[in-house]
Amino acid sequence: MNAAEIKNFIIENLKNKLQQFDISHGEIKKDFDFVQSGLLDSMAFVEMISEMEQHFNVEIDFEKIDKEDAFTTLRGVNELFLNA
């Protein structure tokens, strides 16, 4: 698994939402914030992380995370999964 695979998984799974919010794939950069953009609420974000854990066969230990933005940006999601 690498950063490109993570991004592609997210874009593929959020394809309909991205269209609803008129957000292009090119706008999903490292600092894109899934929650602040309104694309996902906190519950939907947790569901996405859960789907990613299953897809990539990784378990995220949320108790070890000390950065709040780790839960909201593409950069943070990459860090979660690449360091798991």
Long-range contacts (C-beta under 8 A, 24 or more apart in sequence): 1-56, 1-58, 1-81, 1-82, 2-82, 3-78, 3-82, 5-56, 6-52, 6-56, 6-74, 6-77, 6-78, 6-81, 6-82, 7-74, 7-78, 9-52, 9-55, 9-56, 10-48, 10-52, 10-74, 10-77, 13-48, 13-51, 14-39, 14-40, 14-48, 28-74, 29-74, 30-73, 30-74, 30-75, 30-78, 31-73, 31-74, 31-75, 32-73, 32-74, 33-69, 33-72, 33-73, 34-72, 34-73, 34-74, 35-71, 35-72, 36-72, 45-71, 45-72, 49-77, 49-80, 52-77, 52-81, 56-81, 58-84, 59-84, 60-84
